Amino acid sequence: MAADTSAPPAGVRTSRSRPWILTYHSVSDPTDDPYGITVSADRLDEQLTWLRRRGLACVGVAELLRADAAGRRGLVGLTFDDGYADFLDEALPVLLGHGCTATVFVLPGRPGGSNVWDPLGPRRPLLGEEGIRAVADAGMEVGSHGMLHRDLTGLPGDALRAETHGSREELRRITGTVPAGFCYPYGIADRRVVRSVREAGYAYACALAPGSLLGPLALPRTHVSHADRGARLRAKEVRHRLRHRAAAVPRPTGEGR
């Protein structure tokens, strides 16, 4: 059964700090990992155990935002960027074992391809269309990471529209559900890119360090690496709370169509 990916309710969020969202990528052997984006399944299990012991339940971003708007606390968002095929065999069993859900941001323009955008490699296979459907059927939220994993800030208008609008329609075709969320490749965006994401109808979008763009369409996240254990995770949580203390943020209306 697919996760409920309907848009968070409209309104104004007034929590003391913005929800904490963690960023993962590949879950596999981290030995050859020049970009620091690979976590082993055992380390993922350890990290989720640490979160649970602190009373934090792990959910996908759409669910996190709905809960936050309703005043429910004690949740942390889990995201997996790029749609690596190892999610099904390595990450999913660990998540299910902890009763967690997550958002998997995939690349419908590279079904069954690999991470060719990483010049240092190593090459890791990406989910194909069947794998994307399996992720949704397992109860995970599927979001868009664009079509091809390109820096959207440098694209002309037609190419940008294909990455934002086009990827949303492709995921609707693949999963039968319109994705609520978008994730900016490399975690970066500018006002023109955010406007394209808004016009495409996404309810939210994830960045890494959104700066002045901070808001529902540029949510901050915390990168998680294999080196992160209890003390490092706690430090990252504190840093997030201090950086993103809260002002009330109006939610965009008319989105998530």
C-alpha positions as CSV (number, residue, x, y, z in Angstrom):
1,M,0.0,0.0,0.0
2,A,1.5,3.3,-1.0
3,A,2.1,6.1,1.5
4,D,-0.3,9.0,1.8
5,T,1.4,11.7,-0.2
6,S,-1.3,14.3,-0.2
7,A,-0.3,17.8,0.4
8,P,0.1,19.1,3.9
9,P,-2.8,21.3,5.0
10,A,-2.7,25.0,4.2
11,G,-2.2,27.5,7.0
12,V,0.5,28.9,9.1
13,R,3.1,26.8,11.0
14,T,4.0,28.1,14.4
15,S,6.3,25.4,15.9
16,R,9.3,26.5,17.8
17,S,11.7,25.2,15.2
18,R,11.3,23.8,11.7
19,P,11.0,20.1,11.5
20,W,14.3,18.1,11.4
21,I,14.8,16.3,8.0
22,L,17.7,13.9,7.5
23,T,19.3,13.3,4.1
24,Y,20.6,9.9,3.1
25,H,21.7,8.6,-0.4
26,S,23.0,5.1,-1.0
27,V,22.8,2.4,1.6
28,S,25.6,-0.1,0.8
29,D,29.3,-0.7,1.4
30,P,30.8,2.7,2.3
31,T,34.4,1.7,1.6
32,D,34.6,3.5,-1.7
33,D,32.8,6.7,-1.0
34,P,34.6,9.8,-2.2
35,Y,31.5,12.0,-1.7
36,G,30.6,10.8,1.8
37,I,27.1,9.8,0.8
38,T,27.0,6.1,1.6
39,V,25.8,4.6,4.8
40,S,26.0,0.8,5.6
41,A,22.7,-1.0,6.5
42,D,24.2,-1.7,9.9
43,R,25.0,2.0,10.5
44,L,21.6,3.0,9.3
45,D,20.1,0.6,11.9
46,E,22.3,2.1,14.6
47,Q,21.2,5.6,13.6
48,L,17.5,4.8,13.6
49,T,17.9,3.0,17.0
50,W,19.5,6.2,18.4
51,L,16.6,8.3,17.1
52,R,14.0,5.9,18.6
53,R,15.7,5.9,22.0
54,R,15.3,9.6,22.0
55,G,11.6,9.3,21.4
56,L,11.7,10.3,17.7
57,A,9.6,8.5,15.1
58,C,10.9,8.6,11.5
59,V,8.5,9.4,8.7
60,G,8.4,10.8,5.2
61,V,8.4,14.5,4.6
62,A,4.7,14.9,3.6
63,E,3.6,13.1,6.8
64,L,6.1,15.2,8.8
65,L,4.7,18.5,7.5
66,R,1.1,17.5,8.1
67,A,1.9,16.4,11.6
68,D,3.9,19.6,12.3
69,A,1.0,21.7,11.0
70,A,-1.4,19.9,13.4
71,G,0.9,20.5,16.3
72,R,2.3,17.0,16.7
73,R,5.9,16.7,17.8
74,G,8.4,14.0,18.2
75,L,8.9,13.2,14.5
76,V,11.9,13.4,12.2
77,G,11.8,13.3,8.4
78,L,13.9,10.7,6.5
79,T,14.8,11.3,2.9
80,F,16.9,9.2,0.4
81,D,18.1,11.2,-2.6
82,D,18.8,9.9,-6.1
83,G,16.7,6.7,-6.0
84,Y,19.5,4.2,-5.7
85,A,18.5,0.6,-6.3
86,D,20.1,-0.5,-3.1
87,F,17.2,1.2,-1.2
88,L,15.0,-1.9,-1.7
89,D,17.5,-4.5,-0.6
90,E,19.5,-2.6,2.0
91,A,17.5,0.4,3.4
92,L,13.9,-0.8,3.2
93,P,14.3,-3.8,5.5
94,V,15.9,-1.7,8.2
95,L,13.2,1.0,7.9
96,L,10.4,-1.5,8.2
97,G,12.2,-3.2,11.1
98,H,12.0,0.1,13.0
99,G,8.5,0.9,11.8
100,C,9.8,3.9,9.8
101,T,8.7,5.4,6.6
102,A,10.7,7.8,4.4
103,T,10.6,9.9,1.2
104,V,12.6,8.6,-1.7
105,F,13.5,11.2,-4.3
106,V,13.9,9.5,-7.6
107,L,15.0,10.3,-11.2
108,P,12.3,9.2,-13.6
109,G,14.5,10.3,-16.5
110,R,17.2,7.7,-15.7
111,P,15.2,4.5,-15.0
112,G,17.7,1.7,-14.3
113,G,20.6,4.0,-15.0
114,S,23.4,5.0,-12.7
115,N,24.9,8.1,-11.0
116,V,26.8,9.4,-14.0
117,W,26.8,12.9,-12.6
118,D,29.4,11.8,-10.0
119,P,32.7,12.0,-11.8
120,L,34.6,10.1,-9.1
121,G,32.1,7.3,-9.0
122,P,31.7,4.6,-8.0
123,R,28.8,3.8,-10.3
124,R,25.7,2.7,-8.4
125,P,22.5,1.5,-10.2
126,L,19.3,3.5,-9.9
127,L,15.8,2.3,-9.5
128,G,13.9,1.4,-12.6
129,E,10.2,2.0,-13.0
130,E,9.3,-1.4,-11.4
131,G,11.6,-0.5,-8.5
132,I,10.0,2.9,-8.0
133,R,6.6,1.2,-7.9
134,A,8.0,-1.3,-5.3
135,V,9.1,1.6,-3.1
136,A,5.6,3.1,-3.2
137,D,4.0,-0.2,-2.7
138,A,6.1,-0.7,0.4
139,G,4.5,2.4,2.0
140,M,7.3,4.9,1.2
141,E,6.6,8.3,-0.2
142,V,8.0,8.8,-3.7
143,G,9.1,12.4,-4.6
144,S,10.8,13.9,-7.6
145,H,14.5,14.7,-7.8
146,G,14.1,16.1,-11.3
147,M,14.5,14.1,-14.4
148,L,18.3,13.7,-14.8
149,H,20.0,15.2,-11.7
150,R,21.2,18.4,-13.2
151,D,21.9,21.8,-11.6
152,L,18.6,23.4,-12.2
153,T,19.9,27.0,-11.7
154,G,21.8,26.9,-15.0
155,L,19.1,25.5,-17.2
156,P,17.1,27.4,-19.9
157,G,13.3,27.6,-19.4
158,D,12.2,24.6,-21.4
159,A,14.7,22.3,-19.8
160,L,13.9,23.6,-16.3
161,R,10.2,22.9,-17.0
162,A,11.0,19.4,-18.1
163,E,12.9,18.8,-14.9
164,T,10.1,20.1,-12.6
165,H,6.8,19.7,-14.4
166,G,7.9,16.8,-16.6
167,S,9.3,14.7,-13.7
168,R,6.0,15.2,-11.8
169,E,4.0,13.9,-14.7
170,E,6.3,10.9,-15.2
171,L,6.0,9.9,-11.6
172,R,2.2,10.2,-11.8
173,R,2.4,7.8,-14.8
174,I,4.8,5.4,-13.0
175,T,3.1,5.2,-9.6
176,G,-0.4,6.4,-10.3
177,T,0.0,9.1,-7.6
178,V,1.0,12.7,-8.1
179,P,4.1,13.4,-6.0
180,A,3.7,16.1,-3.3
181,G,7.5,16.7,-3.0
182,F,10.5,17.8,-5.0
183,C,14.2,17.7,-4.1
184,Y,16.6,20.1,-5.7
185,P,19.6,18.2,-7.2
186,Y,22.8,19.1,-5.3
187,G,20.5,20.8,-2.8
188,I,20.7,24.1,-4.6
189,A,18.0,26.4,-6.0
190,D,17.4,30.0,-6.9
191,R,14.2,32.1,-7.1
192,R,13.5,31.1,-10.7
193,V,13.9,27.4,-9.9
194,V,11.6,27.7,-6.8
195,R,9.0,29.5,-9.0
196,S,9.1,26.6,-11.5
197,V,8.6,24.1,-8.7
198,R,5.7,26.1,-7.3
199,E,4.1,26.4,-10.8
200,A,4.4,22.6,-11.3
201,G,2.2,22.2,-8.3
202,Y,4.5,20.6,-5.6
203,A,3.4,21.1,-2.0
204,Y,6.9,21.2,-0.7
205,A,10.5,21.1,-1.8
206,C,13.8,20.1,-0.1
207,A,17.1,21.8,-0.3
208,L,20.2,21.6,2.0
209,A,21.0,25.1,3.1
210,P,18.3,27.3,1.5
211,G,19.4,30.6,2.9
212,S,17.0,33.4,2.0
213,L,14.8,31.0,0.1
214,L,13.9,29.2,3.4
215,G,10.2,28.1,3.4
216,P,7.9,25.3,2.3
217,L,9.5,25.2,-1.1
218,A,13.0,25.3,0.2
219,L,13.1,23.2,3.4
220,P,16.5,22.7,5.1
221,R,17.9,19.3,5.7
222,T,20.8,17.6,7.5
223,H,23.2,15.4,5.6
224,V,23.9,12.0,7.3
225,S,27.1,10.1,6.7
226,H,28.5,6.7,7.8
227,A,30.6,8.6,10.4
228,D,27.5,9.9,12.2
229,R,26.8,8.1,15.5
230,G,25.1,9.3,18.6
231,A,27.3,12.3,19.6
232,R,27.6,13.6,16.0
233,L,23.8,13.2,15.4
234,R,23.1,15.0,18.6
235,A,25.4,17.9,17.5
236,K,23.7,18.1,14.1
237,E,20.3,18.1,15.7
238,V,21.3,21.0,18.0
239,R,22.8,22.9,15.1
240,H,19.5,22.5,13.2
241,R,17.4,23.7,16.1
242,L,19.6,26.8,16.6
243,R,19.8,27.7,12.9
244,H,16.1,27.2,12.1
245,R,14.2,28.6,15.1
246,A,11.0,29.6,14.1
247,A,9.1,32.3,12.8
248,A,5.7,31.5,11.6
249,V,5.9,30.6,7.9
250,P,2.8,31.0,5.7
251,R,2.2,27.9,3.6
252,P,1.7,28.4,-0.1
253,T,-1.9,27.9,-1.2
254,G,-3.3,26.3,-4.4
255,E,-0.4,23.7,-4.5
256,G,-0.2,20.0,-4.5
257,R,-2.7,19.7,-7.3
